[in-house]
Amino acid sequence: MAKKNVLLVKLSSTAGTGFFYVKKRNPKKMTEKLALRKYDPVVRKHVAFKEEKLK
């Protein structure tokens, strides 16, 4: 059976609230870490989310 191409990564809020999203990423096509601007419901604003390793 073939190995999967995607990894699950954790996108943690830079606002320090502890809120996070889980997203799929293909490490062969996208070599740099993900950094997205998404909604954080704890602070009720759009903030930057940085990629971390999912444990």
Contact map, one row per residue, 1 for C-alpha under 8 A:
1110000000000000000000000000000000000000000000000000000
1111000000000000000000000000000000000000000000000000000
1111100000000000000000000000000000000000000000000000000
0111110000000000000000000000000000000000000000000000000
0011111000000000000000000111000000000000000000000000000
0001111100000000000000011110000000000000000000000000000
0000111110000000000000011110000000000000000000000000000
0000011111000000000001111000000000000000000000000000010
0000001111100000000001111000000000000000000000000011110
0000000111110000000111100000000000000000000000000011110
0000000011111000000111100000000001100000000000001111000
0000000001111100011110000000000000000000000000001111000
0000000000111111111100000000000000000001000000111100000
0000000000011111100000000000000000000000000000111100000
0000000000001111100000000000000000000000001000110000000
0000000000001111111000000000000000000000000000000000000
0000000000001111111000000000000000000000011000000000000
0000000000011001111100000000000000000000000000000000000
0000000000011001111110000000000000000001010000000000000
0000000001111000011111000000000000000000000000001000000
0000000001110000001111100000000000000000000000000000000
0000000111100000000111110000000000000000000000000000000
0000000111100000000011111000000000000000000000000000000
0000011110000000000001111100000000000000000000000000000
0000011110000000000000111110010000000000000000000000000
0000111000000000000000011111110000000000000000000000000
0000111000000000000000001111111000000000000000000000000
0000100000000000000000000111111000000000000000000000000
0000000000000000000000000111111000000000000000000000000
0000000000000000000000001111111110000000000000000000000
0000000000000000000000000011111110000000000000000000000
0000000000000000000000000000011111000000000000000000000
0000000000000000000000000000011111100000000000000110000
0000000000100000000000000000000111110000000000000110000
0000000000100000000000000000000011111000000000011110000
0000000000000000000000000000000001111100000000011100000
0000000000000000000000000000000000111110000001111000000
0000000000000000000000000000000000011111000001111000000
0000000000000000000000000000000000001111100111100000000
0000000000001000001000000000000000000111111111100000000
0000000000000000000000000000000000000011111110000000000
0000000000000000101000000000000000000001111100000000000
0000000000000010100000000000000000000001111110000000000
0000000000000000000000000000000000000011111111000000000
0000000000000000000000000000000000000011101111100000000
0000000000000000000000000000000000001111000111110000000
0000000000001110000000000000000000001111000011111000000
0000000000001110000000000000000000111100000001111100000
0000000000111100000100000000000000111100000000111110000
0000000000111100000000000000000011110000000000011111000
0000000011110000000000000000000011100000000000001111100
0000000011110000000000000000000000000000000000000111110
0000000011000000000000000000000000000000000000000011111
0000000111000000000000000000000000000000000000000001111
0000000000000000000000000000000000000000000000000000111
